[in-house]
Structure formats: structure tokens, C-alpha cells
Amino acid sequence: MWAQMICNRLKPGKETDLPRLFEQLKATEQAGSGLVRSTTFRDQNDPSRVFTLVVFDSEEQARARERDPRRQEALSAARATMAEVFDGSPEFIDLTVVNDFAP
């Protein structure tokens, strides 16, 4: 498994736009992309900070998903919403999964 943490900063007053963005992103997903899960968090000490952890079967599948022209086209609405909601560019942190536990 492979994961990526995406860090963003919300523009003031844009918290209520997050559900719309999540729906737009969900609509771009295609079967067989390798995406296992996507979970978004807000920092309790700094609510303007938003973190999204995306987990994939493999880094190769994640990179192929990034390059898929069908997905790129479908992301146009989500990118516009991201520009409205987030302040600045996201930070991407690539992660190797060393343990995954679910009781």
C-alpha cells in the first residue's frame, strides 16, 4: 500500500464549501483506480488547516490515476472549487504504509 497526505489551508469563511468539493472529487473516481480510501481531517488547534489522506493499493496505480486524461477532464469543476476554498497551493507528502490496523 502507498499513501499521500495533502495539506491545504482554508480561506476564511469557506468551511461550508467543503462538502461540495468532496462530492465533486467523489464524482471523478473511476473503478479500478487503486484508491482504497480518502479521509479528510481539520486541525483542532488551527481549523484553517485541512489534511487529506489518500491510500492506494500501490504508488504505481496512484501515479497512473494522476495521469489519466479522463480524470483530468473530470477534475475541472473540483479545481475551480479548490481555488475558491483553499489559500495557496497544497503540500503533498508521499508516504509508504508500514502498518495498517483495523480492529
CORPE-V402117 format. One record per helix or strand of 3 or more residues. SS is the DSSP state (~ for helix, > for strand). FROM is the first residue (numbers start at 1). TO is the last residue. If there is no record, write none. Layout:
ss: <SS SS>
from: <FROM FROM>
to: <TO TO>
This chain:
ss: <> ~ > > ~ ~ ~ >>
from: <2 15 35 49 59 69 76 91>
to: <10 28 42 56 67 74 85 96>
